[in-house]
Amino acid sequence: MSTKIMIEVAYATPEFQKIIELEVEKGTSVFDAAGRSEITQYFPEIDLEHTNLGVFGKIVPSDYKLIDGDRIEIYRALIADPKEIRRQRAAKGLKTKKGGGAG
């Protein structure tokens, strides 16, 4: 039985995204695998010590043990609250609908 597993490490900005395939030892932590991927060569702004890491859309602790096929996601800090942005869009939509009638 193999002690190696295949995983992916993903990061994206509005301009660019990168997914790196990586072979690691079974039981490797999400933090160690993210570091081994060398994704910071493409995105030097990433600070793995102070960012959230996830697997398939769910934040996991840095010592989470990976399994074959996992995709690590490195999350950027939010610059705005998503709920507030939705409220603002909804309010803007209501204003547009109220004022836009054909005569």
DSSP file (Angstrom, degrees, kcal/mol; ACC not computed):
  #  RESIDUE AA STRUCTURE BP1 BP2  ACC     N-H-->O    O-->H-N    N-H-->O    O-->H-N    TCO  KAPPA ALPHA  PHI   PSI    X-CA   Y-CA   Z-CA
    1    1 A M              0   0    0      0, 0.0     2,-0.1     0, 0.0     0, 0.0   0.000 360.0 360.0 360.0 135.0    0.0    0.0    0.0
    2    2 A S        -     0   0    0      1,-0.1     0, 0.0     2,-0.1     0, 0.0  -0.403 360.0-158.7 -74.1 144.1    1.4    3.4   -1.0
    3    3 A T  S    S+     0   0    0     -2,-0.1    23,-3.7     2,-0.0     2,-0.3   0.360  70.2  88.1 -99.2   3.6    2.2    6.0    1.6
    4    4 A K  E     -A   25   0A   0     21,-0.3     2,-0.3    19,-0.0    21,-0.2  -0.778  55.9-170.9-102.2 147.3    1.9    8.8   -0.9
    5    5 A I  E     -A   24   0A   0     19,-3.0    19,-2.4    -2,-0.3     2,-0.5  -0.940  20.5-125.3-131.2 156.5   -1.2   10.7   -1.7
    6    6 A M  E     +A   23   0A   0     -2,-0.3    63,-3.4    17,-0.2     2,-0.3  -0.884  36.6 162.8-103.4 131.8   -2.1   13.3   -4.4
    7    7 A I  E     -A   22   0A   0     15,-2.9    15,-2.7    -2,-0.5     2,-0.3  -0.834  26.7-133.0-135.1 173.5   -3.5   16.6   -3.3
    8    8 A E  E     -Ab  21  71A   0     62,-2.0    64,-3.5    -2,-0.3     2,-0.4  -0.961   5.1-152.9-128.6 150.3   -4.0   20.1   -4.8
    9    9 A V  E     -Ab  20  72A   0     11,-2.2    11,-2.8    -2,-0.3     2,-0.4  -0.995  20.4-170.9-122.0 125.8   -3.3   23.5   -3.4
   10   10 A A  E     +Ab  19  73A   0     62,-3.1    64,-2.3    -2,-0.4     2,-0.3  -0.925  14.5 163.4-124.3 142.1   -5.5   26.4   -4.8
   11   11 A Y  E     -A   18   0A   0      7,-2.0     7,-2.7    -2,-0.4     2,-0.3  -0.979  10.9-174.6-150.2 146.8   -5.3   30.1   -4.4
   12   12 A A  E     -A   17   0A   0     62,-0.4     5,-0.3    -2,-0.3    64,-0.1  -1.000  13.3-172.3-146.5 145.3   -7.0   32.9   -6.4
   13   13 A T        -     0   0    0      3,-3.3     3,-0.1    -2,-0.3    -2,-0.0  -0.739  51.3 -95.2-116.7 172.9   -7.1   36.6   -6.8
   14   14 A P  S    S+     0   0    0      0, 0.0     3,-0.1     0, 0.0    -2,-0.0   0.795 126.6  38.5 -59.7 -24.4   -9.6   38.5   -9.0
   15   15 A E  S    S+     0   0    0      1,-0.2     2,-0.3     0, 0.0    -3,-0.0   0.737 124.0  18.1 -96.4 -25.7   -6.9   38.6  -11.7
   16   16 A F        -     0   0    0     -3,-0.1    -3,-3.3     2,-0.0     2,-0.3  -1.000  53.1-166.8-153.4 141.5   -5.2   35.1  -11.4
   17   17 A Q  E     -A   12   0A   0     -2,-0.3     2,-0.4    -5,-0.3    -5,-0.2  -0.967   6.8-168.7-130.8 152.8   -5.8   31.7  -10.0
   18   18 A K  E     -A   11   0A   0     -7,-2.7    -7,-2.0    -2,-0.3     2,-0.5  -0.996   7.7-170.9-142.8 133.4   -3.4   28.8   -9.5
   19   19 A I  E     -A   10   0A   0     -2,-0.4     2,-0.5    -9,-0.2    -9,-0.2  -0.994  12.0-164.4-123.1 123.3   -3.9   25.1   -8.7
   20   20 A I  E     -A    9   0A   0    -11,-2.8   -11,-2.2    -2,-0.5     2,-0.3  -0.929  10.2-145.1-111.6 123.9   -0.8   23.1   -7.9
   21   21 A E  E     +A    8   0A   0     -2,-0.5     2,-0.3   -13,-0.2   -13,-0.2  -0.684  26.6 179.9 -84.5 141.5   -0.9   19.3   -7.9
   22   22 A L  E     -A    7   0A   0    -15,-2.7   -15,-2.9    -2,-0.3     2,-0.5  -1.000  27.5-142.5-148.1 139.6    1.4   17.8   -5.2
   23   23 A E  E     +A    6   0A   0     -2,-0.3     2,-0.3   -17,-0.2   -17,-0.2  -0.918  34.1 166.6-102.1 126.1    2.3   14.4   -4.0
   24   24 A V  E     -A    5   0A   0    -19,-2.4   -19,-3.0    -2,-0.5     2,-0.1  -0.863  40.8 -85.4-133.1 166.3    2.8   14.2   -0.2
   25   25 A E  E >   -A    4   0A   0     -2,-0.3     3,-1.7   -21,-0.2   -21,-0.3  -0.469  54.0 -97.4 -69.6 143.0    3.1   11.6    2.5
   26   26 A K  T 3  S+     0   0    0    -23,-3.7    41,-0.1     1,-0.2    -1,-0.1  -0.397 113.5  32.4 -56.7 135.9   -0.1   10.2    3.9
   27   27 A G  T 3  S+     0   0    0     39,-0.9    -1,-0.2     1,-0.3     2,-0.1   0.453  81.6 149.7  91.4   1.7   -0.8   12.1    7.1
   28   28 A T    <   -     0   0    0     -3,-1.7    38,-2.6    38,-0.1    -1,-0.3  -0.435  48.0-116.7 -66.4 141.2    0.7   15.4    6.0
   29   29 A S  B  >  -E   65   0B   0     36,-0.2     4,-2.5     1,-0.1    36,-0.2  -0.424  16.1-118.1 -78.3 156.3   -0.9   18.4    7.6
   30   30 A V  H  > S+     0   0    0     34,-1.9     4,-2.1    31,-0.3     5,-0.2   0.870 115.7  51.8 -59.5 -38.5   -2.7   21.0    5.5
   31   31 A F  H  > S+     0   0    0     31,-1.9     4,-2.0     2,-0.2    -1,-0.2   0.935 110.4  46.4 -66.0 -47.1   -0.2   23.6    6.7
   32   32 A D  H  > S+     0   0    0     30,-0.4     4,-2.4     1,-0.2    -2,-0.2   0.909 113.1  49.6 -63.4 -42.0    2.8   21.6    5.7
   33   33 A A  H  X S+     0   0    0     -4,-2.5     4,-1.5     2,-0.2    -1,-0.2   0.902 108.2  53.1 -64.8 -40.9    1.4   20.7    2.3
   34   34 A A  H  <>S+     0   0    0     -4,-2.1     5,-0.7    -5,-0.2     4,-0.4   0.910 111.8  46.8 -60.6 -41.2    0.5   24.3    1.6
   35   35 A G  H ><5S+     0   0    0     -4,-2.0     3,-1.2     1,-0.2    -2,-0.2   0.904 109.9  52.3 -66.1 -41.7    4.1   25.3    2.4
   36   36 A R  H 3<5S+     0   0    0     -4,-2.4    -1,-0.2     1,-0.2    -2,-0.2   0.749  96.8  68.7 -66.8 -23.4    5.6   22.5    0.3
   37   37 A S  T 3<5S-     0   0    0     -4,-1.5    -1,-0.2    -5,-0.2    -2,-0.2   0.726  93.6-142.7 -68.2 -20.2    3.5   23.6   -2.7
   38   38 A E  T X 5 +     0   0    0     -3,-1.2     3,-1.8    -4,-0.4     4,-0.3   0.813  45.5 152.7  58.7  32.9    5.6   26.7   -3.0
   39   39 A I  G >>< +     0   0    0     -5,-0.7     4,-1.7     1,-0.3     3,-1.5   0.753  59.0  74.1 -62.9 -23.8    2.5   28.7   -3.9
   40   40 A T  G 34 S+     0   0    0      1,-0.3    -1,-0.3     2,-0.2     6,-0.1   0.660  80.9  71.0 -67.7 -13.4    4.1   31.8   -2.5
   41   41 A Q  G <4 S+     0   0    0     -3,-1.8    -1,-0.3     1,-0.2    -2,-0.2   0.839 109.5  33.7 -66.0 -30.9    6.3   31.9   -5.6
   42   42 A Y  T <4 S+     0   0    0     -3,-1.5    -2,-0.2    -4,-0.3    -1,-0.2   0.757 133.5  29.3 -91.6 -29.7    3.2   32.9   -7.5
   43   43 A F    ><  +     0   0    0     -4,-1.7     3,-1.9     1,-0.1    -1,-0.2  -0.728  63.2 176.0-133.0  81.1    1.6   34.9   -4.7
   44   44 A P  T 3  S+     0   0    0      0, 0.0    -1,-0.1     0, 0.0    -4,-0.1   0.667  74.9  72.2 -64.6 -14.2    4.2   36.4   -2.4
   45   45 A E  T 3  S+     0   0    0      2,-0.1     2,-0.2    -5,-0.0    -5,-0.1   0.639  72.8 107.4 -75.0 -13.2    1.5   38.2   -0.5
   46   46 A I    <   -     0   0    0     -3,-1.9     2,-0.6    -6,-0.1     3,-0.1  -0.490  49.8-169.3 -69.7 129.6    0.3   34.9    1.1
   47   47 A D    >   -     0   0    0     -2,-0.2     3,-1.9     1,-0.1    -1,-0.1  -0.867   1.2-170.8-117.4  93.2    1.3   34.6    4.8
   48   48 A L  G >  S+     0   0    0     -2,-0.6     3,-0.8     1,-0.3    -1,-0.1   0.760  82.4  62.1 -59.4 -26.1    0.5   31.0    5.6
   49   49 A E  G 3  S+     0   0    0      1,-0.2    -1,-0.3    -3,-0.1    -3,-0.0   0.772 114.9  31.6 -68.7 -25.2    1.1   31.6    9.3
   50   50 A H  G <  S+     0   0    0     -3,-1.9     2,-0.3     2,-0.1    -1,-0.2  -0.066 102.2  86.4-128.7  33.5   -1.8   34.1    9.4
   51   51 A T  S <  S-     0   0    0     -3,-0.8     2,-0.3    -5,-0.0    25,-0.1  -0.940  75.4-106.5-131.8 156.7   -4.3   32.9    6.9
   52   52 A N        -     0   0    0     23,-0.4    23,-2.4    -2,-0.3     2,-0.4  -0.617  30.6-160.4 -81.2 139.0   -7.2   30.5    6.9
   53   53 A L  E     -DC  60  74A   0      7,-0.5     7,-2.6    -2,-0.3     2,-0.3  -0.923  12.2-179.6-116.8 145.1   -6.8   27.2    5.1
   54   54 A G  E     -DC  59  73A   0     19,-2.5    19,-2.9    -2,-0.4     2,-0.4  -0.895  25.5-136.7-138.1 168.9   -9.6   25.0    4.0
   55   55 A V  E >  S-DC  58  72A   0      3,-2.3     3,-1.0    -2,-0.3    17,-0.2  -0.981  87.8 -19.3-128.9 118.1  -10.4   21.7    2.3
   56   56 A F  T 3  S-     0   0    0     15,-1.6    -1,-0.1    -2,-0.4    16,-0.1   0.900 132.0 -42.8  49.7  49.5  -13.2   21.8   -0.3
   57   57 A G  T 3  S+     0   0    0      1,-0.2     2,-0.5     0, 0.0    -1,-0.2   0.473 116.3 104.0  86.0   2.7  -14.8   24.9    1.0
   58   58 A K  E <  S-D   55   0A   0     -3,-1.0    -3,-2.3    15,-0.0    -1,-0.2  -0.974  71.4-121.9-121.9 127.4  -14.5   24.3    4.7
   59   59 A I  E     -D   54   0A   0     -2,-0.5    -5,-0.3    -5,-0.3    -7,-0.0  -0.415  35.1-172.4 -64.2 135.5  -12.0   25.9    7.0
   60   60 A V  E     -D   53   0A   0     -7,-2.6    -7,-0.5    -2,-0.1     2,-0.0  -0.897  29.4 -94.9-127.4 157.4   -9.8   23.3    8.8
   61   61 A P    >   -     0   0    0      0, 0.0     3,-2.1     0, 0.0   -31,-0.3  -0.351  39.9-110.7 -67.5 155.3   -7.2   23.6   11.5
   62   62 A S  T 3  S+     0   0    0      1,-0.3   -31,-1.9   -32,-0.1   -30,-0.4   0.709 117.8  55.3 -62.9 -19.9   -3.6   23.8   10.3
   63   63 A D  T 3  S+     0   0    0    -34,-0.2    -1,-0.3   -33,-0.1     2,-0.0   0.326  74.9 135.1 -96.2   9.3   -2.9   20.3   11.7
   64   64 A Y    <   -     0   0    0     -3,-2.1   -34,-1.9     1,-0.1     2,-0.5  -0.353  57.3-126.5 -55.6 131.3   -5.7   18.7    9.7
   65   65 A K  B     -E   29   0B   0    -36,-0.2   -36,-0.2   -35,-0.1   -37,-0.1  -0.740  23.6-131.3 -89.0 125.3   -4.4   15.5    8.1
   66   66 A L        -     0   0    0    -38,-2.6   -39,-0.9    -2,-0.5     2,-0.3  -0.344  15.9-156.4 -75.9 152.1   -4.9   15.3    4.4
   67   67 A I    >   -     0   0    0    -41,-0.1     3,-2.1   -40,-0.1   -62,-0.1  -0.863  41.8 -69.8-122.0 162.9   -6.3   12.3    2.5
   68   68 A D  T 3  S+     0   0    0     -2,-0.3   -61,-0.2     1,-0.3    -1,-0.1  -0.226 119.4  18.3 -54.4 130.3   -5.9   11.4   -1.1
   69   69 A G  T 3  S+     0   0    0    -63,-3.4    -1,-0.3     1,-0.3   -62,-0.2   0.345  85.6 147.0  92.2  -5.7   -7.6   13.8   -3.5
   70   70 A D    <   -     0   0    0     -3,-2.1   -62,-2.0   -64,-0.3     2,-0.5  -0.293  37.7-148.0 -62.5 147.4   -8.0   16.7   -1.0
   71   71 A R  E     -b    8   0A   0    -64,-0.2   -15,-1.6   -50,-0.0     2,-0.4  -0.970   8.7-148.5-117.7 115.0   -7.9   20.2   -2.4
   72   72 A I  E     -bC   9  55A   0    -64,-3.5   -62,-3.1    -2,-0.5     2,-0.5  -0.658  11.1-159.8 -80.0 133.5   -6.4   22.8    0.0
   73   73 A E  E     -bC  10  54A   0    -19,-2.9   -19,-2.5    -2,-0.4     2,-0.6  -0.971   5.9-152.1-116.6 129.8   -7.8   26.3   -0.4
   74   74 A I  E     - C   0  53A   0    -64,-2.3   -62,-0.4    -2,-0.5     2,-0.3  -0.899  20.2-144.8-101.7 121.4   -5.9   29.3    0.8
   75   75 A Y        -     0   0    0    -23,-2.4   -23,-0.4    -2,-0.6     2,-0.2  -0.688   0.3-138.7 -96.8 138.1   -8.4   32.1    1.7
   76   76 A R        -     0   0    0     -2,-0.3     2,-0.1   -64,-0.1     3,-0.0  -0.551  36.8 -94.5 -82.6 155.1   -7.8   35.8    1.3
   77   77 A A        -     0   0    0     -2,-0.2     2,-0.3     1,-0.1    -1,-0.1  -0.449  42.5-111.1 -68.5 141.9   -8.9   38.2    4.0
   78   78 A L        -     0   0    0      1,-0.1     3,-0.1    -2,-0.1    -1,-0.1  -0.554  23.9-167.5 -73.4 136.2  -12.4   39.6    3.5
   79   79 A I  S    S+     0   0    0     -2,-0.3     2,-0.3     1,-0.2    -1,-0.1   0.582  75.6  21.2 -98.0 -12.5  -12.3   43.3    2.7
   80   80 A A  S    S-     0   0    0      0, 0.0    -1,-0.2     0, 0.0     3,-0.0  -0.989  88.5 -99.8-150.1 152.1  -16.1   43.7    3.2
   81   81 A D     >  -     0   0    0     -2,-0.3     4,-2.1     1,-0.2     3,-0.4  -0.613  28.4-143.5 -72.7 120.8  -18.8   41.8    5.0
   82   82 A P  H  > S+     0   0    0      0, 0.0     4,-2.1     0, 0.0     5,-0.2   0.841  99.4  54.5 -57.4 -34.5  -20.7   39.7    2.4
   83   83 A K  H  > S+     0   0    0      2,-0.2     4,-2.2     1,-0.2     5,-0.1   0.910 108.4  48.7 -65.4 -40.6  -24.0   40.2    4.1
   84   84 A E  H  > S+     0   0    0     -3,-0.4     4,-2.4     2,-0.2    -1,-0.2   0.899 109.0  52.7 -65.9 -40.3  -23.6   44.0    4.0
   85   85 A I  H  X S+     0   0    0     -4,-2.1     4,-2.4     1,-0.2    -1,-0.2   0.912 109.4  49.4 -61.6 -42.5  -22.6   43.9    0.3
   86   86 A R  H  X S+     0   0    0     -4,-2.1     4,-2.7     2,-0.2    -1,-0.2   0.901 109.8  51.6 -63.6 -40.4  -25.8   41.9   -0.4
   87   87 A R  H  X S+     0   0    0     -4,-2.2     4,-2.6     1,-0.2    -2,-0.2   0.923 110.3  48.9 -60.8 -43.3  -27.9   44.5    1.5
   88   88 A Q  H  X S+     0   0    0     -4,-2.4     4,-2.3     2,-0.2    -2,-0.2   0.908 112.2  47.9 -64.2 -41.8  -26.3   47.3   -0.5
   89   89 A R  H  X S+     0   0    0     -4,-2.4     4,-2.4     2,-0.2    -1,-0.2   0.913 112.3  49.3 -64.5 -42.1  -27.0   45.5   -3.8
   90   90 A A  H  X S+     0   0    0     -4,-2.7     4,-2.2     2,-0.2    -2,-0.2   0.918 111.4  49.1 -63.3 -43.0  -30.6   44.8   -2.8
   91   91 A A  H  X S+     0   0    0     -4,-2.6     4,-2.0     1,-0.2    -1,-0.2   0.903 111.1  49.9 -63.8 -40.8  -31.2   48.4   -1.7
   92   92 A K  H  X S+     0   0    0     -4,-2.3     4,-2.0     1,-0.2    -1,-0.2   0.898 109.8  51.7 -64.3 -40.2  -29.7   49.6   -5.0
   93   93 A G  H  X S+     0   0    0     -4,-2.4     4,-2.2     1,-0.2    -2,-0.2   0.885 108.4  51.1 -63.5 -40.2  -32.0   47.3   -6.9
   94   94 A L  H  X S+     0   0    0     -4,-2.2     4,-2.3     2,-0.2    -1,-0.2   0.907 109.2  50.3 -65.5 -41.7  -35.1   48.5   -5.1
   95   95 A K  H  X S+     0   0    0     -4,-2.0     4,-1.8     1,-0.2    -1,-0.2   0.904 111.1  49.4 -62.2 -41.0  -34.2   52.2   -5.9
   96   96 A T  H  X S+     0   0    0     -4,-2.0     4,-1.0     1,-0.2    -2,-0.2   0.918 112.2  47.4 -65.4 -43.9  -33.8   51.3   -9.6
   97   97 A K  H  < S+     0   0    0     -4,-2.2     3,-0.3     1,-0.2    -2,-0.2   0.883 111.3  50.7 -66.6 -38.8  -37.1   49.5   -9.8
   98   98 A K  H  < S+     0   0    0     -4,-2.3    -1,-0.2     1,-0.2    -2,-0.2   0.881 116.3  39.8 -66.8 -38.5  -39.1   52.2   -8.0
   99   99 A G  H  < S+     0   0    0     -4,-1.8     2,-0.8    -5,-0.2    -1,-0.2   0.567  99.1  78.6 -90.1  -7.8  -37.8   55.0  -10.2
  100  100 A G     <  +     0   0    0     -4,-1.0     2,-0.4    -3,-0.3    -1,-0.2  -0.504  55.7 138.3-107.1  66.4  -37.8   53.3  -13.6
  101  101 A G        -     0   0    0     -2,-0.8     2,-0.3    -3,-0.2    -3,-0.0  -0.848  49.8-124.3-107.5 146.1  -41.4   53.2  -14.9
  102  102 A A              0   0    0     -2,-0.4    -2,-0.0     1,-0.1     0, 0.0  -0.666 360.0 360.0 -85.7 141.9  -42.5   53.9  -18.5
  103  103 A G              0   0    0     -2,-0.3    -1,-0.1     0, 0.0    -2,-0.0   0.457 360.0 360.0 -94.8 360.0  -45.0   56.6  -18.8
